[in-house]
Amino acid sequence: MIMQGGWVETGIAAGVVRGFEKDGVARYLGVPYADPPVRFAPPAPRTPWDGVRDCTVPGPNAPQPARTFGPLDMTPILGAPRPGADYLTVDVWTPGGTDLPVMVFVHGGAFVAGEPGAPAYDGTALAQAGVVLVSVTYRLGIEGFLPLAGGATNIGLRDQIAALEWVRDNAAAFGGDPGNVTVFGESAGAVSVGCLLGSPLARGLFRRAITQSGNAEMVHSLPVTQAFAGRVAAALGVPATAEGFRSRTVEEALAVQARMIGPAIGDMREPDGSDPGFGLGAFAPVVGDDVLPEPPMAALAEVAVLVGWNSEEFRLYTVPLGTINALTAETAGAALGAVHPQAAELLAAQEGTPGERYTAALTELVFAGPSRRLAAALPGPTHVYEFTWRSPSFGGRLGACHGLELPFVFGTLPSCTGQDALAGEDPPAALSTELVAAWTSFARTGDPGWACGEPRRFG
């Protein structure tokens, strides 16, 4: 299949695709796994094409507004918007061969941003380590996670399931073993993986899973999300129905979505008084349909799972914008109280300035605590890690923040290296080599290199 330094072609169920070879890895970019999306409808199987489809350049990504983190450049992680209608696609990297383990990556971005073609997600290093990497584009924000009357629910998750079905049917064409699939994701991608672990529609589509800084708890009930949909509809000036939203363009919907932050979101607390999204955003999977008939934590599949988090996750959200310095005891208490009923106790359990207490409390609430609970609840073999290496960026204050492990896992440190870049100016290449080996070993055998029940710290 691979021709050194030239074009490569392979046949899949829908037709022939052309990619290119570089550094011993063939890559196929923007390979369709479904038809172009119909708004607020489930994904449809891909219509076959005639001739050879060019997959040598990145395809369009899901519609999304720009997302910024102050002076910190997150483009290597979030990518850049590329408009286009035919965006239900995957990117594939393969070293060639047969019966190779397959890793399917679900990107993060708070369910409103991100794309598999971001520089940090280049699959060359993982493929060179002996796996087939498949990265998935799925619908985001209003188009992917807003339940509307007359429309499908959990559309973004349905897209991911359709992509996993595509992998089952087409992995062998790229040298992969469809019986040895590991699905992995970071942040919202890891929440997606947590949901896939609890979805009856995803049963049998993967053998192993990895959650990086995500969990199976960040889901909303239908009533809370439907009330939010009503607020979005009012801002857009349409009924909260699929037909109403289709009467506005995607661009008009995105403009409203970009304004649905902070107080505009409204109350997203569940009956227990807490917001599962902890104020990070209102777009998330919902419980109560055929994708998630019950909370994922109550229906976890018995597969091998690698679960982990970064030791200072929430610094990504408070350090670059200066929030960690600006918060007072009063404003920190008010911000946390808006999403959790025990704000005072949680802040009192931390140390440092009010901003540092708030940041540490949110790291525990959003990432570390739910990840530990997921690891404890999983019925199959479970390995746990904590990423502790601290970025020197922002005077060393960025620390072991959210997303920092990604260029280490993908072996793409140059994409995130530089003054005040995510990984700083001289990140340790040896640590990246270690993570690439651990992740690909887990995908190959279910063993990342340390025993179950013994958390592994990387740093």
SESEMAR-337929 format. One line per 3 residues: number of its first residue (from 1); their letters; for each residue z, y, x of C-alpha. Coordinates in nm, 4 decimals. Layout:
# SESEMAR-337929
NUM) a) Z:Y:X ~ ...
# end
This chain:
# SESEMAR-337929
1) mim) 0.0000:0.0000:0.0000 ~ 0.0775:0.2440:0.2834 ~ -0.1941:0.3845:0.5083
4) qgg) -0.0500:0.5630:0.8107 ~ -0.0925:0.9385:0.7857 ~ -0.3132:0.9230:0.4745
7) wve) -0.3382:0.8785:0.1002 ~ -0.1793:0.5834:-0.0783 ~ -0.2589:0.4456:-0.4222
10) tgi) -0.0903:0.1965:-0.6488 ~ -0.1384:0.0767:-1.0039 ~ 0.1359:0.1117:-1.2644
13) aag) 0.1432:0.0305:-1.6350 ~ -0.0219:0.3579:-1.7424 ~ -0.2869:0.3763:-1.4675
16) vvr) -0.3406:0.4355:-1.0978 ~ -0.1402:0.6992:-0.9077 ~ -0.2166:0.8554:-0.5712
19) gfe) 0.0534:0.9645:-0.3277 ~ 0.0694:1.0245:0.0439 ~ 0.2377:0.8729:0.3477
22) kdg) 0.4521:1.0602:0.5979 ~ 0.7066:0.9330:0.8514 ~ 0.6596:0.5759:0.7356
25) var) 0.7424:0.6577:0.3725 ~ 0.5018:0.6783:0.0802 ~ 0.5882:0.9406:-0.1785
28) ylg) 0.4522:0.9828:-0.5282 ~ 0.5517:1.3119:-0.6913 ~ 0.5447:1.3944:-1.0614
31) vpy) 0.4657:1.0429:-1.1863 ~ 0.4869:1.0468:-1.5693 ~ 0.7331:0.8064:-1.7315
34) adp) 0.6744:0.9413:-2.0844 ~ 0.4285:1.1584:-2.2741 ~ 0.4733:1.5377:-2.2576
37) pvr) 0.7829:1.6079:-2.4671 ~ 0.7736:1.7023:-2.8322 ~ 1.0568:1.9482:-2.8802
40) fap) 1.3735:1.7941:-3.0262 ~ 1.2126:1.4492:-3.0515 ~ 1.2891:1.1385:-2.8440
43) pap) 1.0618:1.0614:-2.5470 ~ 0.7460:0.8651:-2.6297 ~ 0.5887:0.5969:-2.4056
46) rtp) 0.3284:0.7308:-2.1680 ~ -0.0301:0.7201:-2.2916 ~ -0.2485:0.5466:-2.0289
49) wdg) -0.4962:0.7570:-1.8331 ~ -0.8360:0.6844:-1.6840 ~ -0.9146:0.7156:-1.3158
52) vrd) -0.6611:0.8072:-1.0486 ~ -0.3787:1.0523:-1.1224 ~ -0.2952:1.2812:-0.8323
55) ctv) 0.0772:1.2647:-0.7484 ~ 0.0734:1.4364:-0.4101 ~ 0.2399:1.7641:-0.5127
58) pgp) 0.5560:1.8261:-0.7168 ~ 0.5082:1.8366:-1.0913 ~ 0.6659:2.0882:-1.3288
61) nap) 1.0358:2.0683:-1.3989 ~ 1.2345:2.1051:-1.7187 ~ 1.2507:2.4603:-1.8601
64) qpa) 1.5604:2.6372:-1.7315 ~ 1.6971:2.9842:-1.6623 ~ 1.7863:3.0914:-1.3104
67) rtf) 2.1383:2.9996:-1.1989 ~ 2.3040:3.1918:-0.9148 ~ 2.6187:3.1617:-0.7037
70) gpl) 2.6392:3.5104:-0.5610 ~ 2.5356:3.5257:-0.1945 ~ 2.5333:3.1457:-0.1614
73) dmt) 2.1769:3.0119:-0.1750 ~ 2.1840:2.7024:-0.3988 ~ 1.8050:2.6642:-0.4112
76) pil) 1.8217:2.3574:-0.1835 ~ 2.0330:2.1866:-0.4512 ~ 1.9037:2.3372:-0.7766
79) gap) 1.5402:2.3901:-0.6773 ~ 1.3170:2.6555:-0.8294 ~ 1.1631:2.6612:-1.1779
82) rpg) 0.8051:2.5306:-1.1984 ~ 0.6725:2.5786:-1.5522 ~ 0.4498:2.3193:-1.7163
85) ady) 0.4400:2.1026:-2.0279 ~ 0.4053:1.7556:-1.8721 ~ 0.7440:1.7366:-1.7019
88) ltv) 0.8936:1.4015:-1.8058 ~ 0.8226:1.2596:-1.4636 ~ 0.9805:1.0843:-1.1677
91) dvw) 0.9407:1.1283:-0.7935 ~ 0.9216:0.8038:-0.5944 ~ 0.9791:0.7401:-0.2232
94) tpg) 0.9157:0.3921:-0.0823 ~ 0.8977:0.2420:0.2683 ~ 0.6732:-0.0362:0.1422
97) gtd) 0.7542:-0.4049:0.1185 ~ 0.8741:-0.6231:-0.1663 ~ 1.1959:-0.6826:-0.3575
100) lpv) 1.3648:-0.3723:-0.2175 ~ 1.6759:-0.2309:-0.3856 ~ 1.5970:0.0627:-0.6156
103) mvf) 1.8108:0.3769:-0.6387 ~ 1.7528:0.6014:-0.9419 ~ 1.8883:0.9562:-0.8978
106) vhg) 1.9953:1.1860:-1.1839 ~ 2.0345:1.5455:-1.0631 ~ 2.3133:1.7823:-1.1593
109) gaf) 2.3141:2.1440:-1.2746 ~ 2.5620:2.1680:-1.5660 ~ 2.2973:2.0181:-1.7981
112) vag) 2.1087:2.3498:-1.7872 ~ 1.9520:2.3595:-1.4394 ~ 1.8279:2.1481:-1.1510
115) epg) 1.5327:1.9290:-1.0650 ~ 1.4638:1.6174:-0.8564 ~ 1.2227:1.8023:-0.6268
118) apa) 1.4868:2.0306:-0.4730 ~ 1.4793:2.0207:-0.0901 ~ 1.8179:1.8494:-0.0577
121) ydg) 1.6880:1.5525:-0.2607 ~ 1.3995:1.4589:-0.0347 ~ 1.4109:1.0791:-0.0333
124) tal) 1.2713:1.0138:0.3143 ~ 1.5985:0.9149:0.4833 ~ 1.7084:0.6853:0.1999
127) aqa) 1.3677:0.5171:0.1927 ~ 1.3729:0.4746:0.5704 ~ 1.7059:0.2961:0.5217
130) gvv) 1.5267:0.0373:0.3097 ~ 1.5425:0.1400:-0.0553 ~ 1.2969:0.2676:-0.3154
133) lvs) 1.4240:0.6025:-0.4427 ~ 1.3294:0.7254:-0.7900 ~ 1.4426:1.0757:-0.8966
136) vty) 1.4302:1.1726:-1.2639 ~ 1.3358:1.4899:-1.4523 ~ 1.5016:1.5167:-1.7950
139) rlg) 1.5344:1.7796:-2.0658 ~ 1.8102:2.0382:-2.0226 ~ 2.0070:2.2932:-2.2205
142) ieg) 1.8911:2.3661:-2.5749 ~ 1.5931:2.1325:-2.5428 ~ 1.8001:1.8414:-2.4139
145) flp) 2.1566:1.8653:-2.5414 ~ 2.1768:2.0714:-2.8609 ~ 2.2133:1.8573:-3.1759
148) lag) 2.0046:2.0089:-3.4547 ~ 1.9438:1.8924:-3.8097 ~ 1.6120:1.7095:-3.8218
151) gat) 1.6118:1.6523:-3.4452 ~ 1.7277:1.3810:-3.2080 ~ 2.0681:1.3905:-3.0396
154) nig) 2.1431:1.3362:-2.6704 ~ 1.7772:1.3949:-2.5875 ~ 1.8436:1.4375:-2.2151
157) lrd) 2.0186:1.0993:-2.2045 ~ 1.7330:0.9435:-2.4022 ~ 1.4955:1.0762:-2.1356
160) qia) 1.7056:0.9164:-1.8625 ~ 1.7089:0.5824:-2.0475 ~ 1.3300:0.6015:-2.0879
163) ale) 1.3032:0.6623:-1.7124 ~ 1.5195:0.3563:-1.6426 ~ 1.2949:0.1521:-1.8722
166) wvr) 0.9977:0.2814:-1.6729 ~ 1.1692:0.1679:-1.3517 ~ 1.2223:-0.1780:-1.5004
169) dna) 0.8519:-0.2018:-1.5843 ~ 0.7041:-0.0362:-1.2734 ~ 0.9430:-0.0698:-0.9770
172) aaf) 0.7586:-0.3693:-0.8368 ~ 0.4411:-0.1617:-0.7949 ~ 0.6293:0.0468:-0.5359
175) ggd) 0.7944:-0.2511:-0.3644 ~ 1.1158:-0.2380:-0.5642 ~ 1.3181:-0.5139:-0.7278
178) pgn) 1.3641:-0.4276:-1.0985 ~ 1.6625:-0.6632:-1.1053 ~ 1.8475:-0.4643:-0.8367
181) vtv) 1.8700:-0.1069:-0.9658 ~ 2.1487:0.1381:-0.8816 ~ 2.1654:0.4537:-1.0918
184) fge) 2.3454:0.7440:-0.9239 ~ 2.4051:1.1076:-0.9972 ~ 2.6044:1.4138:-0.9001
187) sag) 2.7904:1.6610:-1.1222 ~ 2.6118:1.6636:-1.4612 ~ 2.4058:1.3772:-1.3218
190) avs) 2.7268:1.1826:-1.2605 ~ 2.8472:1.2633:-1.6128 ~ 2.5129:1.1253:-1.7288
193) vgc) 2.5769:0.8075:-1.5295 ~ 2.9222:0.7831:-1.6868 ~ 2.7567:0.8073:-2.0288
196) llg) 2.4925:0.5488:-1.9353 ~ 2.7771:0.3150:-1.8394 ~ 2.9044:0.3510:-2.1962
199) spl) 2.5712:0.3459:-2.3815 ~ 2.4487:0.0303:-2.5557 ~ 2.0901:0.1578:-2.5122
202) arg) 2.1250:0.1438:-2.1309 ~ 2.2641:-0.2105:-2.1105 ~ 2.0767:-0.4265:-1.8616
205) lfr) 1.8764:-0.1385:-1.7128 ~ 2.0850:-0.1116:-1.3948 ~ 2.3027:-0.3407:-1.1885
208) rai) 2.5184:-0.0839:-1.0110 ~ 2.6151:0.2818:-1.0470 ~ 2.7457:0.5710:-0.8347
211) tqs) 2.9195:0.8788:-0.9744 ~ 2.9504:1.1765:-0.7379 ~ 3.1829:1.4452:-0.8751
214) gna) 3.1357:1.3430:-1.2373 ~ 3.2945:1.1199:-1.4957 ~ 3.2687:0.9661:-1.8420
217) emv) 3.4966:1.2176:-2.0153 ~ 3.2868:1.5364:-2.0244 ~ 3.1475:1.4694:-2.3717
220) hsl) 3.1883:1.6606:-2.6969 ~ 3.2340:1.5456:-3.0520 ~ 2.9427:1.6123:-3.2856
223) pvt) 3.1356:1.8610:-3.5056 ~ 3.2273:2.0839:-3.2101 ~ 2.8735:2.0800:-3.0706
226) qaf) 2.7149:2.1335:-3.4118 ~ 2.9342:2.4419:-3.4572 ~ 2.8112:2.5642:-3.1170
229) agr) 2.4525:2.4942:-3.2280 ~ 2.5162:2.7240:-3.5223 ~ 2.6196:3.0035:-3.2882
232) vaa) 2.3099:2.9514:-3.0718 ~ 2.0898:2.9516:-3.3836 ~ 2.2452:3.2760:-3.5047
235) alg) 2.1761:3.4384:-3.1672 ~ 1.8161:3.3186:-3.1874 ~ 1.7848:3.4284:-3.5505
238) vpa) 1.6877:3.0883:-3.6933 ~ 1.8555:2.8079:-3.8906 ~ 2.0322:2.5400:-3.6844
241) tae) 1.7487:2.2947:-3.7424 ~ 1.4792:2.1470:-3.5228 ~ 1.2186:2.3173:-3.7421
244) gfr) 1.3936:2.6525:-3.7030 ~ 1.4069:2.6269:-3.3249 ~ 1.0437:2.5147:-3.3056
247) srt) 0.9524:2.8436:-3.4747 ~ 1.0602:3.0169:-3.1520 ~ 0.9059:2.9562:-2.8132
250) vee) 1.0825:2.7701:-2.5351 ~ 1.0969:3.0994:-2.3453 ~ 1.2697:3.2741:-2.6365
253) ala) 1.5209:2.9909:-2.6580 ~ 1.5835:3.0090:-2.2825 ~ 1.6535:3.3819:-2.3046
256) vqa) 1.9236:3.3137:-2.5637 ~ 2.0563:3.0163:-2.3678 ~ 2.1007:3.2363:-2.0601
259) rmi) 2.3274:3.4642:-2.2652 ~ 2.5432:3.1787:-2.3946 ~ 2.8076:3.2066:-2.1260
262) gpa) 3.1707:3.3162:-2.1290 ~ 3.2925:3.4503:-2.4662 ~ 2.9466:3.4026:-2.6217
265) igd) 2.9963:3.0248:-2.6068 ~ 3.2867:3.0425:-2.8479 ~ 3.5618:2.7857:-2.8885
268) mre) 3.4582:2.4433:-2.7541 ~ 3.8044:2.2882:-2.7708 ~ 3.8459:1.9471:-2.9276
271) pdg) 4.1345:1.8622:-3.1650 ~ 4.3613:1.7851:-2.8666 ~ 4.3344:2.1487:-2.7590
274) sdp) 4.1216:2.0977:-2.4475 ~ 3.7584:2.1739:-2.3752 ~ 3.5984:1.8697:-2.2027
277) gfg) 3.3648:2.1100:-2.0219 ~ 3.6556:2.3316:-1.9091 ~ 3.4502:2.6455:-1.9584
280) lga) 3.1743:2.5437:-1.7164 ~ 2.9219:2.5238:-1.9984 ~ 2.8741:2.4086:-2.3538
283) fap) 2.5707:2.1832:-2.3125 ~ 2.6806:1.8236:-2.2680 ~ 2.6355:1.4792:-2.4250
286) vvg) 2.7821:1.4194:-2.7687 ~ 2.9592:1.1172:-2.9136 ~ 2.8644:0.9770:-3.2534
289) ddv) 2.5024:0.8579:-3.2418 ~ 2.3164:0.5459:-3.1279 ~ 2.3195:0.6600:-2.7642
292) lpe) 2.6981:0.7066:-2.7579 ~ 2.8462:0.5453:-3.0696 ~ 3.1931:0.5760:-2.9130
295) ppm) 3.3431:0.7623:-2.6184 ~ 3.1951:0.6207:-2.2977 ~ 3.5394:0.5508:-2.1512
298) aal) 3.5946:0.3012:-2.4352 ~ 3.2701:0.1103:-2.3740 ~ 3.2166:0.0941:-1.9967
301) aev) 2.9700:-0.1689:-1.8745 ~ 3.0913:-0.4377:-1.6374 ~ 2.8857:-0.3460:-1.3316
304) avl) 2.9774:-0.2525:-0.9750 ~ 3.0500:0.1198:-0.9452 ~ 3.1150:0.3613:-0.6585
307) vgw) 3.3240:0.6581:-0.7789 ~ 3.4093:0.9702:-0.5825 ~ 3.4742:1.3407:-0.5658
310) nse) 3.5100:1.6254:-0.3137 ~ 3.8591:1.7447:-0.2253 ~ 3.7999:2.1151:-0.3047
313) efr) 3.5317:2.0989:-0.5744 ~ 3.5993:2.4177:-0.7640 ~ 3.5709:2.6419:-0.4592
316) lyt) 3.1952:2.6465:-0.5252 ~ 3.2658:2.8475:-0.8410 ~ 3.5380:3.0822:-0.7128
319) vpl) 3.4676:3.1536:-0.3440 ~ 3.1054:3.2850:-0.3336 ~ 3.1643:3.5260:-0.6232
322) gti) 3.5054:3.6391:-0.4942 ~ 3.6885:3.5140:-0.8031 ~ 3.9435:3.3338:-0.5892
325) nal) 4.0580:3.6732:-0.4567 ~ 4.0343:3.8679:-0.7822 ~ 4.2419:3.6424:-1.0084
328) tae) 4.5970:3.7482:-1.0866 ~ 4.8678:3.5263:-1.2292 ~ 4.7920:3.6726:-1.5724
331) tag) 4.4125:3.6346:-1.5589 ~ 4.4341:3.2865:-1.4058 ~ 4.6690:3.1787:-1.6830
334) aal) 4.4448:3.3257:-1.9505 ~ 4.1290:3.1647:-1.8078 ~ 4.2868:2.8210:-1.7839
337) gav) 4.4651:2.8606:-2.1173 ~ 4.1300:2.9079:-2.2892 ~ 4.0311:2.5498:-2.2021
340) hpq) 4.3587:2.3594:-2.1680 ~ 4.6874:2.3686:-2.3632 ~ 4.9149:2.3169:-2.0572
343) aae) 4.7797:2.5946:-1.8370 ~ 5.1167:2.7196:-1.7125 ~ 5.2346:2.3767:-1.6018
346) lla) 4.9050:2.2989:-1.4288 ~ 4.9058:2.6239:-1.2333 ~ 5.2716:2.5837:-1.1368
349) aqe) 5.1922:2.2445:-0.9820 ~ 4.9570:2.4050:-0.7270 ~ 5.0234:2.6228:-0.4220
352) gtp) 4.8914:2.9510:-0.2879 ~ 4.7653:3.2697:-0.4503 ~ 4.6847:3.2758:-0.8227
355) ger) 4.3174:3.2263:-0.7390 ~ 4.3919:2.9316:-0.5127 ~ 4.6178:2.7749:-0.7768
358) yta) 4.3495:2.8182:-1.0417 ~ 4.0837:2.6687:-0.8124 ~ 4.2980:2.3675:-0.7226
361) alt) 4.3960:2.3100:-1.0863 ~ 4.0310:2.3080:-1.1969 ~ 3.9378:2.0699:-0.9144
364) elv) 4.1958:1.8280:-1.0497 ~ 4.1133:1.8824:-1.4179 ~ 3.7347:1.8698:-1.3984
367) fag) 3.6638:1.6345:-1.1098 ~ 3.9407:1.4455:-0.9298 ~ 4.1563:1.3440:-1.2261
370) psr) 3.8719:1.2199:-1.4492 ~ 3.7158:1.0339:-1.1533 ~ 4.0420:0.8523:-1.0823
373) rla) 4.0733:0.7603:-1.4497 ~ 3.7153:0.6328:-1.4545 ~ 3.7818:0.4177:-1.1484
376) aal) 4.0947:0.2747:-1.3104 ~ 3.9165:0.1990:-1.6391 ~ 3.6046:0.0304:-1.5024
379) pgp) 3.6000:-0.3453:-1.5738 ~ 3.3776:-0.4392:-1.2776 ~ 3.4151:-0.4100:-0.8994
382) thv) 3.4979:-0.0485:-0.8156 ~ 3.4945:0.1383:-0.4849 ~ 3.6407:0.4881:-0.4501
385) yef) 3.5706:0.7662:-0.1998 ~ 3.6822:1.1244:-0.1387 ~ 3.4635:1.3666:0.0566
388) twr) 3.6929:1.5870:0.2639 ~ 3.4697:1.7532:0.5263 ~ 3.5076:2.1312:0.4935
391) sps) 3.2106:2.3654:0.5134 ~ 3.2623:2.6550:0.7561 ~ 3.0733:2.8915:0.5247
394) fgg) 3.2392:3.2050:0.3865 ~ 3.4856:3.2114:0.6726 ~ 3.5768:2.8490:0.6103
397) rlg) 3.6924:2.9194:0.2563 ~ 3.4107:2.7280:0.0860 ~ 3.5714:2.4078:0.2080
400) ach) 3.4925:2.0631:0.0672 ~ 3.3317:2.2176:-0.2386 ~ 3.1233:2.0829:-0.5234
403) gle) 2.7806:1.9574:-0.4174 ~ 2.8566:1.9625:-0.0444 ~ 2.8168:1.5857:-0.0035
406) lpf) 2.4585:1.5878:-0.1362 ~ 2.2670:1.6752:0.1836 ~ 2.4849:1.4234:0.3671
409) vfg) 2.4051:1.1456:0.1172 ~ 2.0307:1.2201:0.1240 ~ 2.0131:1.2811:0.4979
412) tlp) 1.8744:1.6308:0.4400 ~ 2.1259:1.8483:0.6277 ~ 1.8612:2.0944:0.7590
415) sct) 1.7907:2.2019:0.3994 ~ 2.1499:2.3262:0.3600 ~ 2.2198:2.4518:0.7135
418) gqd) 2.2584:2.8163:0.8147 ~ 2.4930:3.1113:0.8025 ~ 2.6677:3.1036:0.4641
421) ala) 2.4465:2.8138:0.3563 ~ 2.6224:2.5322:0.1748 ~ 2.6887:2.3222:0.4875
424) ged) 2.7237:2.6072:0.7366 ~ 2.5594:2.6314:1.0754 ~ 2.6430:2.3015:1.2469
427) ppa) 2.7194:2.0190:1.0012 ~ 2.7899:1.6783:1.1605 ~ 2.4792:1.4582:1.1552
430) als) 2.6906:1.1498:1.2266 ~ 2.8705:1.1941:0.8935 ~ 2.5365:1.2047:0.7126
433) tel) 2.4275:0.8849:0.8878 ~ 2.7501:0.7243:0.7693 ~ 2.6983:0.8234:0.4055
436) vaa) 2.3315:0.7201:0.3985 ~ 2.4373:0.3778:0.5305 ~ 2.7213:0.3431:0.2788
439) wts) 2.5135:0.4418:-0.0256 ~ 2.2177:0.2203:0.0649 ~ 2.4469:-0.0723:0.1533
442) far) 2.6086:-0.0417:-0.1887 ~ 2.2652:-0.0377:-0.3532 ~ 2.1610:-0.3435:-0.1551
445) tgd) 2.4722:-0.5618:-0.1929 ~ 2.7410:-0.3834:-0.3955 ~ 2.9497:-0.3337:-0.0795
448) pgw) 2.9553:0.0208:0.0683 ~ 3.1542:-0.0942:0.3695 ~ 3.5142:-0.0814:0.2518
451) acg) 3.7269:-0.2862:0.0149 ~ 3.7784:-0.2231:-0.3553 ~ 4.1063:-0.0477:-0.4231
454) epr) 4.1162:0.1206:-0.0804 ~ 3.9851:0.4783:-0.1166 ~ 3.7565:0.5846:0.1674
457) rfg) 3.7739:0.9411:0.2937 ~ 3.4655:1.0994:0.4478 ~ 3.5428:1.3936:0.6722
# end
